[in-house]
Amino acid sequence: MKDQPRTFQLASTAPQLMTRAREATGIFDIVDRDISEVLEKYVHALNTEAGLNEAGATAMEWHLLQILTNRLRMLRDFRQHPEIEEQQIIRPLIISGAARTGSTKLQKMLAASGDFLFLPCWQGVSLSLLTGDRSEDAAERIRIASEHIGWFNDHAPNARLIHEFSTFEPEEENLILAHLLFAPYMLAFALTPEFLQWYVATQDFRENFRFLKRGLQYLQWQFHDGESRPWVLKNPTYLGLEPLLAEVFPDAAFVCTHREPVSTMSSSLSLLHNYHVGYSDIDHRLLLGQMMVEGLAIGREQQIAVRNAHPDLKVLDIPYSSTTANAETVLEQLYAYAGLQMSDQARQAMRSWEQENSQHKLGAHLHRLEDFGVNDDAVRTRFGVYIGRFGNSF
């Protein structure tokens, strides 16, 4: 019988991490109570569910400390600069398609246009000003983020073939939501299903999205004060949550990407497996297969239920095949939908991005459902409701 890989726990408890964050920032007059319960639950989950390897435990502890220091500095800056809350997040374009449906390509092409604000990866990891002074040199924040990104790319090398983290590239605002230990995203790096179940049952997603808005206001104040460009946002965990987002961003324009679920599922499972490799030596593929097929099918069914219950919610549906075959036509649709004019300069910038970022640029991503104990027929059956509603969008 094969020996089970050795697992490790974090060296610090949740209260110790909170203390270390105060010491690292020198901020002792702010008590970050909002994160304390979630942090306790997540540290427990990492120690009991995730099966972390030694490097993964060390890296996860560093990441939690980074989140806590960012939160303290953000609280400091909102207290010292209440005008941050006056930043207007104007008509964001929110892409809410499931993972592996072409949403990243659309996000990055729109970011390349120059017509949208976007989240560079380093700003999501190093969210907060170190000193509270907007004129500070960002070099140290960029270094910290690059070190984190480099560690992940080194320890999960095949993940780059699926979704590459890169310091200055546009990234999902999950990096902002991570400062809430947002379980649907944190699951990508450490398998903690009990924590996910607790989080979904107890946390208010409206408040999550209000925090997201504050994060965007904070970054806009830091880097784009006075600008009126809309943000392009993208997050596969938004499926079925669009009405809650609309409460926080009432003038948002929603876009949803679609792809045949067998391909989506196989690719998504491979992505999560390759992310987990950086933090754990345990092979979680069979458990992932069970969890993800059920979880993503429920997400798609929730999306349909929301559409039925909110016929006034306007969403532009984009087939994956259209994005891969003729992205420029899709982008023209998106611009018209968002009420924007596409300039020749923006068009050429997006064309250049597509030419320089061909599919499989870093190598082909090979994946098989069978490796996760799942087959094509099971996926098609479980996603039958979704296929029946959106099958013409594949």
Backbone hydrogen bonds, N-H to C=O, Kabsch-Sander energy under -0.5 kcal/mol:
donor,donor_aa,acceptor,acceptor_aa,energy
8,F,52,L,-2.5
17,L,13,T,-2.3
18,M,14,A,-2.1
19,T,15,P,-2.2
20,R,16,Q,-2.7
21,A,17,L,-2.2
22,R,18,M,-1.9
23,E,19,T,-2.4
24,A,20,R,-2.6
25,T,21,A,-1.8
26,G,22,R,-2.0
27,I,22,R,-0.7
28,F,26,G,-0.9
32,D,30,I,-0.6
33,R,31,V,-1.8
35,I,32,D,-0.8
36,S,33,R,-1.1
37,E,33,R,-0.5
39,L,35,I,-2.7
40,E,36,S,-2.2
41,K,37,E,-2.3
42,Y,38,V,-2.5
43,V,39,L,-2.8
44,H,40,E,-2.1
45,A,41,K,-2.2
46,L,42,Y,-2.8
47,N,43,V,-2.0
48,T,44,H,-1.6
49,E,45,A,-3.2
50,A,45,A,-1.4
52,L,46,L,-0.6
53,N,279,Y,-3.0
57,A,53,N,-2.6
58,T,54,E,-2.0
59,A,55,A,-2.6
60,M,56,G,-2.7
61,E,57,A,-2.0
62,W,58,T,-2.1
63,H,59,A,-2.4
64,L,60,M,-2.5
65,L,61,E,-2.2
66,Q,62,W,-2.3
67,I,63,H,-2.4
68,L,64,L,-2.4
69,T,65,L,-2.4
70,N,66,Q,-2.3
71,R,67,I,-2.3
72,L,68,L,-2.1
73,R,69,T,-2.3
74,M,70,N,-2.5
75,L,71,R,-2.6
76,R,72,L,-2.4
77,D,73,R,-2.4
78,F,74,M,-2.4
79,R,75,L,-1.9
80,Q,76,R,-2.2
81,H,77,D,-2.1
84,I,81,H,-2.3
85,E,82,P,-1.3
86,E,83,E,-1.7
87,Q,84,I,-1.9
89,I,87,Q,-0.6
90,I,88,Q,-1.0
93,L,231,W,-2.9
94,I,92,P,-0.7
94,I,253,A,-2.8
95,I,93,L,-0.6
95,I,233,L,-2.8
96,S,94,I,-0.6
96,S,255,V,-3.5
98,A,257,T,-0.7
101,T,98,A,-0.7
106,L,102,G,-1.7
107,Q,103,S,-2.6
108,K,104,T,-2.7
109,M,105,K,-2.2
110,L,106,L,-2.5
111,A,107,Q,-2.3
112,A,108,K,-1.8
113,S,109,M,-0.9
113,S,110,L,-0.6
114,G,111,A,-0.9
117,L,230,P,-2.7
121,C,169,E,-2.3
122,W,167,T,-2.5
123,Q,120,P,-0.8
124,G,120,P,-1.3
125,V,121,C,-2.0
126,S,122,W,-3.0
127,L,124,G,-0.6
127,L,125,V,-0.8
134,R,132,G,-0.6
136,E,133,D,-2.0
140,E,137,D,-0.5
142,I,138,A,-2.4
143,R,139,A,-2.4
144,I,140,E,-2.4
145,A,141,R,-2.2
146,S,142,I,-2.8
147,E,143,R,-2.3
148,H,144,I,-1.8
149,I,145,A,-2.8
150,G,146,S,-2.8
151,W,147,E,-2.1
152,F,148,H,-2.0
153,N,149,I,-2.6
154,D,150,G,-2.1
155,H,151,W,-2.2
156,A,152,F,-2.2
159,A,156,A,-1.5
160,R,157,P,-0.9
161,L,158,N,-1.2
162,I,159,A,-1.5
163,H,159,A,-2.6
166,S,164,E,-0.5
169,E,166,S,-1.4
171,E,119,L,-2.7
173,E,234,K,-0.7
175,L,172,E,-1.8
176,I,173,E,-1.2
177,L,173,E,-2.1
178,A,174,N,-2.2
179,H,176,I,-1.9
180,L,177,L,-2.4
181,L,178,A,-2.0
182,F,177,L,-1.3
185,Y,182,F,-1.6
186,M,182,F,-2.4
187,L,183,A,-2.0
188,A,185,Y,-2.1
189,F,186,M,-1.7
190,A,186,M,-1.5
192,T,190,A,-1.0
196,L,192,T,-2.2
197,Q,193,P,-2.4
198,W,194,E,-2.3
199,Y,195,F,-2.9
200,V,196,L,-2.6
201,A,197,Q,-1.6
202,T,198,W,-1.6
203,Q,199,Y,-2.7
205,F,203,Q,-0.8
208,N,204,D,-1.7
209,F,205,F,-2.2
210,R,206,R,-2.0
211,F,207,E,-2.3
212,L,208,N,-2.0
213,K,209,F,-2.2
214,R,210,R,-2.2
215,G,211,F,-2.6
216,L,212,L,-2.4
217,Q,213,K,-2.8
218,Y,214,R,-2.5
219,L,215,G,-2.3
220,Q,216,L,-2.8
221,W,217,Q,-2.5
222,Q,218,Y,-1.8
223,F,219,L,-2.8
224,H,220,Q,-2.3
227,E,224,H,-2.3
232,V,117,L,-2.5
233,L,93,L,-3.1
233,L,231,W,-0.6
235,N,95,I,-2.2
238,Y,235,N,-1.5
239,L,236,P,-0.8
241,L,238,Y,-3.0
244,L,241,L,-0.7
245,L,241,L,-2.0
246,A,242,E,-2.7
247,E,243,P,-1.2
248,V,244,L,-1.1
249,F,245,L,-3.4
252,A,249,F,-2.1
253,A,92,P,-2.7
254,F,252,A,-0.5
254,F,314,K,-0.8
255,V,94,I,-2.7
256,C,316,L,-2.8
258,H,318,I,-2.3
263,S,260,E,-0.6
264,T,260,E,-1.8
265,M,261,P,-3.0
266,S,262,V,-2.2
267,S,263,S,-2.2
268,S,264,T,-2.6
269,L,265,M,-2.7
270,S,266,S,-1.9
271,L,267,S,-2.2
272,L,268,S,-2.4
273,H,269,L,-2.5
274,N,270,S,-2.4
275,Y,271,L,-1.9
276,H,272,L,-2.7
277,V,273,H,-1.5
278,G,275,Y,-1.2
279,Y,276,H,-1.9
280,S,276,H,-2.2
281,D,51,G,-0.6
284,H,282,I,-1.0
288,L,284,H,-2.8
289,G,285,R,-2.4
290,Q,286,L,-1.7
291,M,287,L,-2.6
292,M,288,L,-3.1
293,V,289,G,-1.8
294,E,290,Q,-1.5
295,G,291,M,-3.0
296,L,292,M,-2.9
297,A,293,V,-1.7
298,I,294,E,-2.4
299,G,295,G,-2.0
300,R,296,L,-2.2
301,E,297,A,-2.3
302,Q,298,I,-2.6
303,Q,299,G,-2.1
304,I,300,R,-2.0
305,A,301,E,-2.4
306,V,302,Q,-2.4
307,R,303,Q,-2.1
308,N,304,I,-2.4
309,A,305,A,-2.2
310,H,306,V,-1.9
313,L,310,H,-2.1
314,K,312,D,-0.7
315,V,313,L,-0.5
316,L,254,F,-2.4
317,D,315,V,-0.7
318,I,256,C,-2.9
320,Y,258,H,-2.8
320,Y,393,S,-0.6
323,T,319,P,-1.6
324,T,320,Y,-2.2
325,A,321,S,-2.0
326,N,322,S,-2.7
330,V,326,N,-1.5
331,L,327,A,-2.7
332,E,328,E,-2.0
333,Q,329,T,-1.8
334,L,330,V,-2.4
335,Y,331,L,-2.7
336,A,332,E,-2.3
337,Y,333,Q,-2.6
338,A,334,L,-2.3
339,G,335,Y,-0.6
339,G,336,A,-0.9
340,L,335,Y,-2.9
343,S,341,Q,-0.7
347,R,343,S,-2.5
348,Q,344,D,-2.4
349,A,345,Q,-2.1
350,M,346,A,-2.2
351,R,347,R,-2.3
352,S,348,Q,-2.5
353,W,349,A,-2.0
354,E,350,M,-2.2
355,Q,351,R,-2.4
356,E,352,S,-2.0
357,N,353,W,-0.9
361,K,358,S,-1.2
363,G,360,H,-1.0
366,L,364,A,-0.8
371,D,368,R,-0.9
372,F,369,L,-2.5
373,G,370,E,-1.7
374,V,369,L,-1.4
379,V,375,N,-1.8
380,R,376,D,-2.7
381,T,377,D,-2.5
382,R,378,A,-2.4
383,F,379,V,-2.3
384,G,381,T,-1.5
387,I,383,F,-2.9
388,G,384,G,-2.5
389,R,385,V,-1.5
390,F,386,Y,-3.1
391,G,387,I,-1.9
393,S,390,F,-2.8
394,F,391,G,-1.1
